[in-house]
């Protein structure tokens, strides 16, 4: 653990790590809560004082590990503005859910480990966001078709990107419904989001 984190505040690198881990845990739990994988693909772990479902499937775990590594680099460099998880119908390719997280990095240059919020306060705010994700099954329509997911990353043009990443459209949902998610702020990065979903006719 970074020394600055140990005494209760964080550095820029510590902030990048915290936010990247948040996305890792969030993606895992969206995939679990929305039923994209069988529950046997997951095991229960405790993070932020909450019981969370984390994949134990090697292929998915390796993929998310690479994603988290890229996210951490972009966050530290201040070149990442949005992370989007889209859930699409395998047969029709229609996007039925779109989870968008917005990252404000404008405050990076003016924040120091002395002015950043205490780690405990950041974790409390993250806990509230995760709770909302975990409870998503109570306000989102049941997914009845076979679905897959894709991750979209909005980065600066000069940001380094893995060769495997490709350009794509925004995968928006026309005429969908939106639910705002809670936000959290590390001092360096402010993250807020919303989930859009296709209305059930």
mmCIF file of the C-alpha atoms, coordinates in Angstrom:
data_MODEL
# 
_entry.id   MODEL 
# 
loop_
_atom_site.group_PDB 
_atom_site.id 
_atom_site.type_symbol 
_atom_site.label_atom_id 
_atom_site.label_alt_id 
_atom_site.label_comp_id 
_atom_site.label_asym_id 
_atom_site.label_entity_id 
_atom_site.label_seq_id 
_atom_site.pdbx_PDB_ins_code 
_atom_site.Cartn_x 
_atom_site.Cartn_y 
_atom_site.Cartn_z 
_atom_site.occupancy 
_atom_site.B_iso_or_equiv 
_atom_site.pdbx_formal_charge 
_atom_site.auth_seq_id 
_atom_site.auth_comp_id 
_atom_site.auth_asym_id 
_atom_site.auth_atom_id 
_atom_site.pdbx_PDB_model_num 
ATOM 1   C CA . UNK A 1 1   ? 0.000   0.000   0.000   1.00 0.00 ? 1   UNK A CA 1 
ATOM 2   C CA . UNK A 1 2   ? 1.180   3.508   -0.855  1.00 0.00 ? 2   UNK A CA 1 
ATOM 3   C CA . UNK A 1 3   ? 2.493   5.357   2.200   1.00 0.00 ? 3   UNK A CA 1 
ATOM 4   C CA . UNK A 1 4   ? 0.101   8.234   1.578   1.00 0.00 ? 4   UNK A CA 1 
ATOM 5   C CA . UNK A 1 5   ? -2.792  5.783   1.549   1.00 0.00 ? 5   UNK A CA 1 
ATOM 6   C CA . UNK A 1 6   ? -1.635  4.218   4.805   1.00 0.00 ? 6   UNK A CA 1 
ATOM 7   C CA . UNK A 1 7   ? -1.986  7.510   6.670   1.00 0.00 ? 7   UNK A CA 1 
ATOM 8   C CA . UNK A 1 8   ? -5.465  8.108   5.325   1.00 0.00 ? 8   UNK A CA 1 
ATOM 9   C CA . UNK A 1 9   ? -5.019  10.189  2.143   1.00 0.00 ? 9   UNK A CA 1 
ATOM 10  C CA . UNK A 1 10  ? -4.013  9.211   -1.381  1.00 0.00 ? 10  UNK A CA 1 
ATOM 11  C CA . UNK A 1 11  ? -1.643  10.151  -4.186  1.00 0.00 ? 11  UNK A CA 1 
ATOM 12  C CA . UNK A 1 12  ? -2.510  10.442  -7.890  1.00 0.00 ? 12  UNK A CA 1 
ATOM 13  C CA . UNK A 1 13  ? -1.264  6.899   -8.495  1.00 0.00 ? 13  UNK A CA 1 
ATOM 14  C CA . UNK A 1 14  ? -3.221  5.692   -5.490  1.00 0.00 ? 14  UNK A CA 1 
ATOM 15  C CA . UNK A 1 15  ? -6.340  7.381   -6.885  1.00 0.00 ? 15  UNK A CA 1 
ATOM 16  C CA . UNK A 1 16  ? -5.828  5.712   -10.281 1.00 0.00 ? 16  UNK A CA 1 
ATOM 17  C CA . UNK A 1 17  ? -5.530  2.336   -8.567  1.00 0.00 ? 17  UNK A CA 1 
ATOM 18  C CA . UNK A 1 18  ? -8.661  2.888   -6.464  1.00 0.00 ? 18  UNK A CA 1 
ATOM 19  C CA . UNK A 1 19  ? -10.774 3.952   -9.460  1.00 0.00 ? 19  UNK A CA 1 
ATOM 20  C CA . UNK A 1 20  ? -9.469  1.104   -11.644 1.00 0.00 ? 20  UNK A CA 1 
ATOM 21  C CA . UNK A 1 21  ? -10.324 -1.404  -8.907  1.00 0.00 ? 21  UNK A CA 1 
ATOM 22  C CA . UNK A 1 22  ? -13.779 0.142   -8.609  1.00 0.00 ? 22  UNK A CA 1 
ATOM 23  C CA . UNK A 1 23  ? -14.372 -0.551  -12.295 1.00 0.00 ? 23  UNK A CA 1 
ATOM 24  C CA . UNK A 1 24  ? -13.106 -4.118  -11.930 1.00 0.00 ? 24  UNK A CA 1 
ATOM 25  C CA . UNK A 1 25  ? -15.507 -4.858  -9.067  1.00 0.00 ? 25  UNK A CA 1 
ATOM 26  C CA . UNK A 1 26  ? -18.363 -2.959  -10.743 1.00 0.00 ? 26  UNK A CA 1 
ATOM 27  C CA . UNK A 1 27  ? -18.043 -4.817  -14.039 1.00 0.00 ? 27  UNK A CA 1 
ATOM 28  C CA . UNK A 1 28  ? -17.908 -8.150  -12.214 1.00 0.00 ? 28  UNK A CA 1 
ATOM 29  C CA . UNK A 1 29  ? -21.083 -7.363  -10.295 1.00 0.00 ? 29  UNK A CA 1 
ATOM 30  C CA . UNK A 1 30  ? -22.997 -5.951  -13.269 1.00 0.00 ? 30  UNK A CA 1 
ATOM 31  C CA . UNK A 1 31  ? -22.259 -9.157  -15.181 1.00 0.00 ? 31  UNK A CA 1 
ATOM 32  C CA . UNK A 1 32  ? -23.381 -11.218 -12.200 1.00 0.00 ? 32  UNK A CA 1 
ATOM 33  C CA . UNK A 1 33  ? -26.480 -9.213  -11.289 1.00 0.00 ? 33  UNK A CA 1 
ATOM 34  C CA . UNK A 1 34  ? -27.677 -9.035  -14.894 1.00 0.00 ? 34  UNK A CA 1 
ATOM 35  C CA . UNK A 1 35  ? -27.197 -12.784 -15.375 1.00 0.00 ? 35  UNK A CA 1 
ATOM 36  C CA . UNK A 1 36  ? -24.794 -12.704 -18.321 1.00 0.00 ? 36  UNK A CA 1 
ATOM 37  C CA . UNK A 1 37  ? -22.880 -15.628 -16.829 1.00 0.00 ? 37  UNK A CA 1 
ATOM 38  C CA . UNK A 1 38  ? -24.027 -18.561 -14.767 1.00 0.00 ? 38  UNK A CA 1 
ATOM 39  C CA . UNK A 1 39  ? -23.645 -17.923 -11.044 1.00 0.00 ? 39  UNK A CA 1 
ATOM 40  C CA . UNK A 1 40  ? -21.143 -20.803 -10.863 1.00 0.00 ? 40  UNK A CA 1 
ATOM 41  C CA . UNK A 1 41  ? -18.678 -18.509 -12.683 1.00 0.00 ? 41  UNK A CA 1 
ATOM 42  C CA . UNK A 1 42  ? -18.466 -16.340 -9.560  1.00 0.00 ? 42  UNK A CA 1 
ATOM 43  C CA . UNK A 1 43  ? -17.394 -16.603 -5.949  1.00 0.00 ? 43  UNK A CA 1 
ATOM 44  C CA . UNK A 1 44  ? -18.133 -14.280 -3.055  1.00 0.00 ? 44  UNK A CA 1 
ATOM 45  C CA . UNK A 1 45  ? -15.394 -11.928 -1.805  1.00 0.00 ? 45  UNK A CA 1 
ATOM 46  C CA . UNK A 1 46  ? -15.465 -9.012  0.602   1.00 0.00 ? 46  UNK A CA 1 
ATOM 47  C CA . UNK A 1 47  ? -14.414 -5.571  -0.663  1.00 0.00 ? 47  UNK A CA 1 
ATOM 48  C CA . UNK A 1 48  ? -15.323 -2.135  0.775   1.00 0.00 ? 48  UNK A CA 1 
ATOM 49  C CA . UNK A 1 49  ? -16.923 -4.070  3.613   1.00 0.00 ? 49  UNK A CA 1 
ATOM 50  C CA . UNK A 1 50  ? -19.455 -5.562  1.176   1.00 0.00 ? 50  UNK A CA 1 
ATOM 51  C CA . UNK A 1 51  ? -19.905 -9.129  -0.086  1.00 0.00 ? 51  UNK A CA 1 
ATOM 52  C CA . UNK A 1 52  ? -19.246 -8.886  -3.842  1.00 0.00 ? 52  UNK A CA 1 
ATOM 53  C CA . UNK A 1 53  ? -19.361 -11.476 -6.616  1.00 0.00 ? 53  UNK A CA 1 
ATOM 54  C CA . UNK A 1 54  ? -16.037 -11.852 -8.437  1.00 0.00 ? 54  UNK A CA 1 
ATOM 55  C CA . UNK A 1 55  ? -15.487 -14.098 -11.435 1.00 0.00 ? 55  UNK A CA 1 
ATOM 56  C CA . UNK A 1 56  ? -13.396 -17.242 -11.047 1.00 0.00 ? 56  UNK A CA 1 
ATOM 57  C CA . UNK A 1 57  ? -13.492 -17.990 -14.792 1.00 0.00 ? 57  UNK A CA 1 
ATOM 58  C CA . UNK A 1 58  ? -9.887  -17.769 -16.011 1.00 0.00 ? 58  UNK A CA 1 
ATOM 59  C CA . UNK A 1 59  ? -10.654 -16.263 -19.425 1.00 0.00 ? 59  UNK A CA 1 
ATOM 60  C CA . UNK A 1 60  ? -12.912 -13.544 -18.043 1.00 0.00 ? 60  UNK A CA 1 
ATOM 61  C CA . UNK A 1 61  ? -10.583 -12.891 -15.096 1.00 0.00 ? 61  UNK A CA 1 
ATOM 62  C CA . UNK A 1 62  ? -7.561  -12.474 -17.419 1.00 0.00 ? 62  UNK A CA 1 
ATOM 63  C CA . UNK A 1 63  ? -9.521  -10.129 -19.684 1.00 0.00 ? 63  UNK A CA 1 
ATOM 64  C CA . UNK A 1 64  ? -10.640 -7.921  -16.790 1.00 0.00 ? 64  UNK A CA 1 
ATOM 65  C CA . UNK A 1 65  ? -7.105  -7.898  -15.388 1.00 0.00 ? 65  UNK A CA 1 
ATOM 66  C CA . UNK A 1 66  ? -5.837  -6.446  -18.682 1.00 0.00 ? 66  UNK A CA 1 
ATOM 67  C CA . UNK A 1 67  ? -8.665  -3.925  -18.702 1.00 0.00 ? 67  UNK A CA 1 
ATOM 68  C CA . UNK A 1 68  ? -7.880  -2.819  -15.136 1.00 0.00 ? 68  UNK A CA 1 
ATOM 69  C CA . UNK A 1 69  ? -4.206  -2.369  -16.008 1.00 0.00 ? 69  UNK A CA 1 
ATOM 70  C CA . UNK A 1 70  ? -5.050  -0.154  -19.000 1.00 0.00 ? 70  UNK A CA 1 
ATOM 71  C CA . UNK A 1 71  ? -7.550  1.839   -16.937 1.00 0.00 ? 71  UNK A CA 1 
ATOM 72  C CA . UNK A 1 72  ? -5.008  2.514   -14.225 1.00 0.00 ? 72  UNK A CA 1 
ATOM 73  C CA . UNK A 1 73  ? -2.540  3.909   -16.755 1.00 0.00 ? 73  UNK A CA 1 
ATOM 74  C CA . UNK A 1 74  ? -5.102  6.147   -18.430 1.00 0.00 ? 74  UNK A CA 1 
ATOM 75  C CA . UNK A 1 75  ? -6.399  7.398   -15.076 1.00 0.00 ? 75  UNK A CA 1 
ATOM 76  C CA . UNK A 1 76  ? -2.914  8.294   -13.857 1.00 0.00 ? 76  UNK A CA 1 
ATOM 77  C CA . UNK A 1 77  ? -2.270  10.160  -17.113 1.00 0.00 ? 77  UNK A CA 1 
ATOM 78  C CA . UNK A 1 78  ? -5.651  11.907  -16.998 1.00 0.00 ? 78  UNK A CA 1 
ATOM 79  C CA . UNK A 1 79  ? -6.562  10.669  -20.497 1.00 0.00 ? 79  UNK A CA 1 
ATOM 80  C CA . UNK A 1 80  ? -9.745  8.689   -19.725 1.00 0.00 ? 80  UNK A CA 1 
ATOM 81  C CA . UNK A 1 81  ? -13.153 10.393  -19.783 1.00 0.00 ? 81  UNK A CA 1 
ATOM 82  C CA . UNK A 1 82  ? -15.731 7.575   -19.949 1.00 0.00 ? 82  UNK A CA 1 
ATOM 83  C CA . UNK A 1 83  ? -16.034 3.845   -19.341 1.00 0.00 ? 83  UNK A CA 1 
ATOM 84  C CA . UNK A 1 84  ? -19.115 2.197   -20.855 1.00 0.00 ? 84  UNK A CA 1 
ATOM 85  C CA . UNK A 1 85  ? -20.410 -1.346  -20.469 1.00 0.00 ? 85  UNK A CA 1 
ATOM 86  C CA . UNK A 1 86  ? -23.000 -2.317  -23.072 1.00 0.00 ? 86  UNK A CA 1 
ATOM 87  C CA . UNK A 1 87  ? -25.197 -5.390  -22.869 1.00 0.00 ? 87  UNK A CA 1 
ATOM 88  C CA . UNK A 1 88  ? -26.467 -6.580  -26.235 1.00 0.00 ? 88  UNK A CA 1 
ATOM 89  C CA . UNK A 1 89  ? -28.776 -9.283  -27.506 1.00 0.00 ? 89  UNK A CA 1 
ATOM 90  C CA . UNK A 1 90  ? -26.618 -12.001 -29.073 1.00 0.00 ? 90  UNK A CA 1 
ATOM 91  C CA . UNK A 1 91  ? -29.041 -12.650 -31.946 1.00 0.00 ? 91  UNK A CA 1 
ATOM 92  C CA . UNK A 1 92  ? -30.296 -9.162  -32.826 1.00 0.00 ? 92  UNK A CA 1 
ATOM 93  C CA . UNK A 1 93  ? -27.188 -7.227  -31.694 1.00 0.00 ? 93  UNK A CA 1 
ATOM 94  C CA . UNK A 1 94  ? -29.551 -4.664  -30.132 1.00 0.00 ? 94  UNK A CA 1 
ATOM 95  C CA . UNK A 1 95  ? -28.139 -2.847  -27.098 1.00 0.00 ? 95  UNK A CA 1 
ATOM 96  C CA . UNK A 1 96  ? -30.578 -3.420  -24.236 1.00 0.00 ? 96  UNK A CA 1 
ATOM 97  C CA . UNK A 1 97  ? -28.530 -1.841  -21.423 1.00 0.00 ? 97  UNK A CA 1 
ATOM 98  C CA . UNK A 1 98  ? -25.776 0.752   -21.358 1.00 0.00 ? 98  UNK A CA 1 
ATOM 99  C CA . UNK A 1 99  ? -23.851 1.516   -18.164 1.00 0.00 ? 99  UNK A CA 1 
ATOM 100 C CA . UNK A 1 100 ? -21.872 4.742   -18.571 1.00 0.00 ? 100 UNK A CA 1 
ATOM 101 C CA . UNK A 1 101 ? -19.371 6.024   -16.018 1.00 0.00 ? 101 UNK A CA 1 
ATOM 102 C CA . UNK A 1 102 ? -17.963 9.533   -16.504 1.00 0.00 ? 102 UNK A CA 1 
ATOM 103 C CA . UNK A 1 103 ? -14.524 10.432  -15.152 1.00 0.00 ? 103 UNK A CA 1 
ATOM 104 C CA . UNK A 1 104 ? -13.599 14.048  -14.459 1.00 0.00 ? 104 UNK A CA 1 
ATOM 105 C CA . UNK A 1 105 ? -9.815  14.371  -14.399 1.00 0.00 ? 105 UNK A CA 1 
ATOM 106 C CA . UNK A 1 106 ? -9.702  18.174  -14.537 1.00 0.00 ? 106 UNK A CA 1 
ATOM 107 C CA . UNK A 1 107 ? -8.772  18.386  -10.861 1.00 0.00 ? 107 UNK A CA 1 
ATOM 108 C CA . UNK A 1 108 ? -5.605  16.267  -11.162 1.00 0.00 ? 108 UNK A CA 1 
ATOM 109 C CA . UNK A 1 109 ? -3.241  19.230  -11.448 1.00 0.00 ? 109 UNK A CA 1 
ATOM 110 C CA . UNK A 1 110 ? -4.607  21.040  -8.372  1.00 0.00 ? 110 UNK A CA 1 
ATOM 111 C CA . UNK A 1 111 ? -4.942  18.070  -5.993  1.00 0.00 ? 111 UNK A CA 1 
ATOM 112 C CA . UNK A 1 112 ? -2.233  16.775  -3.675  1.00 0.00 ? 112 UNK A CA 1 
ATOM 113 C CA . UNK A 1 113 ? -2.173  13.952  -1.153  1.00 0.00 ? 113 UNK A CA 1 
ATOM 114 C CA . UNK A 1 114 ? -2.718  16.613  1.510   1.00 0.00 ? 114 UNK A CA 1 
ATOM 115 C CA . UNK A 1 115 ? -5.901  17.994  -0.113  1.00 0.00 ? 115 UNK A CA 1 
ATOM 116 C CA . UNK A 1 116 ? -7.392  14.658  -1.223  1.00 0.00 ? 116 UNK A CA 1 
ATOM 117 C CA . UNK A 1 117 ? -10.313 13.301  0.845   1.00 0.00 ? 117 UNK A CA 1 
ATOM 118 C CA . UNK A 1 118 ? -9.508  10.673  3.499   1.00 0.00 ? 118 UNK A CA 1 
ATOM 119 C CA . UNK A 1 119 ? -9.388  7.135   2.150   1.00 0.00 ? 119 UNK A CA 1 
ATOM 120 C CA . UNK A 1 120 ? -12.199 6.115   4.523   1.00 0.00 ? 120 UNK A CA 1 
ATOM 121 C CA . UNK A 1 121 ? -14.536 8.737   3.035   1.00 0.00 ? 121 UNK A CA 1 
ATOM 122 C CA . UNK A 1 122 ? -13.697 7.652   -0.534  1.00 0.00 ? 122 UNK A CA 1 
ATOM 123 C CA . UNK A 1 123 ? -14.380 4.009   0.285   1.00 0.00 ? 123 UNK A CA 1 
ATOM 124 C CA . UNK A 1 124 ? -17.697 4.946   1.897   1.00 0.00 ? 124 UNK A CA 1 
ATOM 125 C CA . UNK A 1 125 ? -18.785 6.755   -1.286  1.00 0.00 ? 125 UNK A CA 1 
ATOM 126 C CA . UNK A 1 126 ? -17.672 3.833   -3.461  1.00 0.00 ? 126 UNK A CA 1 
ATOM 127 C CA . UNK A 1 127 ? -19.603 1.483   -1.196  1.00 0.00 ? 127 UNK A CA 1 
ATOM 128 C CA . UNK A 1 128 ? -22.785 3.462   -1.917  1.00 0.00 ? 128 UNK A CA 1 
ATOM 129 C CA . UNK A 1 129 ? -22.256 3.185   -5.686  1.00 0.00 ? 129 UNK A CA 1 
ATOM 130 C CA . UNK A 1 130 ? -21.594 -0.558  -5.468  1.00 0.00 ? 130 UNK A CA 1 
ATOM 131 C CA . UNK A 1 131 ? -24.722 -1.048  -3.363  1.00 0.00 ? 131 UNK A CA 1 
ATOM 132 C CA . UNK A 1 132 ? -26.748 0.632   -6.108  1.00 0.00 ? 132 UNK A CA 1 
ATOM 133 C CA . UNK A 1 133 ? -25.228 -1.660  -8.738  1.00 0.00 ? 133 UNK A CA 1 
ATOM 134 C CA . UNK A 1 134 ? -25.922 -4.736  -6.618  1.00 0.00 ? 134 UNK A CA 1 
ATOM 135 C CA . UNK A 1 135 ? -29.561 -3.648  -6.204  1.00 0.00 ? 135 UNK A CA 1 
ATOM 136 C CA . UNK A 1 136 ? -29.983 -2.997  -9.953  1.00 0.00 ? 136 UNK A CA 1 
ATOM 137 C CA . UNK A 1 137 ? -32.139 -6.114  -10.326 1.00 0.00 ? 137 UNK A CA 1 
ATOM 138 C CA . UNK A 1 138 ? -34.869 -4.297  -8.373  1.00 0.00 ? 138 UNK A CA 1 
ATOM 139 C CA . UNK A 1 139 ? -35.316 -1.488  -10.917 1.00 0.00 ? 139 UNK A CA 1 
ATOM 140 C CA . UNK A 1 140 ? -34.087 -2.867  -14.275 1.00 0.00 ? 140 UNK A CA 1 
ATOM 141 C CA . UNK A 1 141 ? -36.202 -5.059  -16.576 1.00 0.00 ? 141 UNK A CA 1 
ATOM 142 C CA . UNK A 1 142 ? -35.513 -8.794  -16.482 1.00 0.00 ? 142 UNK A CA 1 
ATOM 143 C CA . UNK A 1 143 ? -33.128 -9.852  -19.260 1.00 0.00 ? 143 UNK A CA 1 
ATOM 144 C CA . UNK A 1 144 ? -34.802 -12.790 -20.959 1.00 0.00 ? 144 UNK A CA 1 
ATOM 145 C CA . UNK A 1 145 ? -32.720 -13.184 -24.138 1.00 0.00 ? 145 UNK A CA 1 
ATOM 146 C CA . UNK A 1 146 ? -29.173 -14.518 -24.420 1.00 0.00 ? 146 UNK A CA 1 
ATOM 147 C CA . UNK A 1 147 ? -26.836 -11.536 -24.117 1.00 0.00 ? 147 UNK A CA 1 
ATOM 148 C CA . UNK A 1 148 ? -23.169 -10.634 -24.312 1.00 0.00 ? 148 UNK A CA 1 
ATOM 149 C CA . UNK A 1 149 ? -21.272 -7.525  -23.217 1.00 0.00 ? 149 UNK A CA 1 
ATOM 150 C CA . UNK A 1 150 ? -18.712 -5.109  -24.598 1.00 0.00 ? 150 UNK A CA 1 
ATOM 151 C CA . UNK A 1 151 ? -16.603 -2.421  -22.945 1.00 0.00 ? 151 UNK A CA 1 
ATOM 152 C CA . UNK A 1 152 ? -16.047 0.998   -24.500 1.00 0.00 ? 152 UNK A CA 1 
ATOM 153 C CA . UNK A 1 153 ? -13.317 3.393   -23.384 1.00 0.00 ? 153 UNK A CA 1 
ATOM 154 C CA . UNK A 1 154 ? -13.272 7.083   -24.267 1.00 0.00 ? 154 UNK A CA 1 
ATOM 155 C CA . UNK A 1 155 ? -9.639  8.233   -24.198 1.00 0.00 ? 155 UNK A CA 1 
ATOM 156 C CA . UNK A 1 156 ? -7.636  11.192  -25.451 1.00 0.00 ? 156 UNK A CA 1 
ATOM 157 C CA . UNK A 1 157 ? -6.369  10.803  -29.012 1.00 0.00 ? 157 UNK A CA 1 
ATOM 158 C CA . UNK A 1 158 ? -2.755  10.608  -27.838 1.00 0.00 ? 158 UNK A CA 1 
ATOM 159 C CA . UNK A 1 159 ? -3.440  7.933   -25.196 1.00 0.00 ? 159 UNK A CA 1 
ATOM 160 C CA . UNK A 1 160 ? -1.654  4.628   -25.630 1.00 0.00 ? 160 UNK A CA 1 
ATOM 161 C CA . UNK A 1 161 ? -4.109  1.835   -26.457 1.00 0.00 ? 161 UNK A CA 1 
ATOM 162 C CA . UNK A 1 162 ? -3.623  -1.927  -26.741 1.00 0.00 ? 162 UNK A CA 1 
ATOM 163 C CA . UNK A 1 163 ? -3.495  -3.144  -30.336 1.00 0.00 ? 163 UNK A CA 1 
ATOM 164 C CA . UNK A 1 164 ? -6.511  -5.377  -29.691 1.00 0.00 ? 164 UNK A CA 1 
ATOM 165 C CA . UNK A 1 165 ? -8.790  -2.366  -29.093 1.00 0.00 ? 165 UNK A CA 1 
ATOM 166 C CA . UNK A 1 166 ? -10.826 -1.109  -32.037 1.00 0.00 ? 166 UNK A CA 1 
ATOM 167 C CA . UNK A 1 167 ? -12.808 2.012   -32.825 1.00 0.00 ? 167 UNK A CA 1 
ATOM 168 C CA . UNK A 1 168 ? -16.582 1.672   -32.503 1.00 0.00 ? 168 UNK A CA 1 
ATOM 169 C CA . UNK A 1 169 ? -19.731 3.771   -32.324 1.00 0.00 ? 169 UNK A CA 1 
ATOM 170 C CA . UNK A 1 170 ? -21.281 4.898   -29.037 1.00 0.00 ? 170 UNK A CA 1 
ATOM 171 C CA . UNK A 1 171 ? -23.861 2.070   -28.966 1.00 0.00 ? 171 UNK A CA 1 
ATOM 172 C CA . UNK A 1 172 ? -26.602 4.373   -27.680 1.00 0.00 ? 172 UNK A CA 1 
ATOM 173 C CA . UNK A 1 173 ? -30.144 3.265   -26.809 1.00 0.00 ? 173 UNK A CA 1 
ATOM 174 C CA . UNK A 1 174 ? -32.712 5.362   -28.641 1.00 0.00 ? 174 UNK A CA 1 
ATOM 175 C CA . UNK A 1 175 ? -35.768 6.216   -26.558 1.00 0.00 ? 175 UNK A CA 1 
ATOM 176 C CA . UNK A 1 176 ? -34.487 4.347   -23.511 1.00 0.00 ? 176 UNK A CA 1 
ATOM 177 C CA . UNK A 1 177 ? -34.950 5.068   -19.820 1.00 0.00 ? 177 UNK A CA 1 
ATOM 178 C CA . UNK A 1 178 ? -32.151 6.382   -17.576 1.00 0.00 ? 178 UNK A CA 1 
ATOM 179 C CA . UNK A 1 179 ? -31.337 5.828   -13.916 1.00 0.00 ? 179 UNK A CA 1 
ATOM 180 C CA . UNK A 1 180 ? -28.635 8.019   -12.378 1.00 0.00 ? 180 UNK A CA 1 
ATOM 181 C CA . UNK A 1 181 ? -26.017 6.370   -10.185 1.00 0.00 ? 181 UNK A CA 1 
ATOM 182 C CA . UNK A 1 182 ? -24.313 7.822   -7.141  1.00 0.00 ? 182 UNK A CA 1 
ATOM 183 C CA . UNK A 1 183 ? -20.873 9.396   -7.526  1.00 0.00 ? 183 UNK A CA 1 
ATOM 184 C CA . UNK A 1 184 ? -17.575 9.439   -5.673  1.00 0.00 ? 184 UNK A CA 1 
ATOM 185 C CA . UNK A 1 185 ? -14.567 11.742  -5.642  1.00 0.00 ? 185 UNK A CA 1 
ATOM 186 C CA . UNK A 1 186 ? -10.976 10.869  -4.811  1.00 0.00 ? 186 UNK A CA 1 
ATOM 187 C CA . UNK A 1 187 ? -9.803  14.457  -5.102  1.00 0.00 ? 187 UNK A CA 1 
ATOM 188 C CA . UNK A 1 188 ? -7.999  13.566  -8.332  1.00 0.00 ? 188 UNK A CA 1 
ATOM 189 C CA . UNK A 1 189 ? -10.840 11.765  -10.115 1.00 0.00 ? 189 UNK A CA 1 
ATOM 190 C CA . UNK A 1 190 ? -14.583 12.309  -9.840  1.00 0.00 ? 190 UNK A CA 1 
ATOM 191 C CA . UNK A 1 191 ? -16.712 9.418   -11.104 1.00 0.00 ? 191 UNK A CA 1 
ATOM 192 C CA . UNK A 1 192 ? -20.441 9.535   -11.761 1.00 0.00 ? 192 UNK A CA 1 
ATOM 193 C CA . UNK A 1 193 ? -22.650 7.419   -13.960 1.00 0.00 ? 193 UNK A CA 1 
ATOM 194 C CA . UNK A 1 194 ? -25.999 6.232   -15.159 1.00 0.00 ? 194 UNK A CA 1 
ATOM 195 C CA . UNK A 1 195 ? -27.555 3.126   -16.621 1.00 0.00 ? 195 UNK A CA 1 
ATOM 196 C CA . UNK A 1 196 ? -29.778 3.365   -19.698 1.00 0.00 ? 196 UNK A CA 1 
ATOM 197 C CA . UNK A 1 197 ? -32.094 0.522   -20.633 1.00 0.00 ? 197 UNK A CA 1 
ATOM 198 C CA . UNK A 1 198 ? -34.542 -0.396  -23.336 1.00 0.00 ? 198 UNK A CA 1 
ATOM 199 C CA . UNK A 1 199 ? -38.147 -0.181  -22.207 1.00 0.00 ? 199 UNK A CA 1 
ATOM 200 C CA . UNK A 1 200 ? -40.118 -3.408  -22.117 1.00 0.00 ? 200 UNK A CA 1 
ATOM 201 C CA . UNK A 1 201 ? -43.142 -3.196  -24.402 1.00 0.00 ? 201 UNK A CA 1 
# 
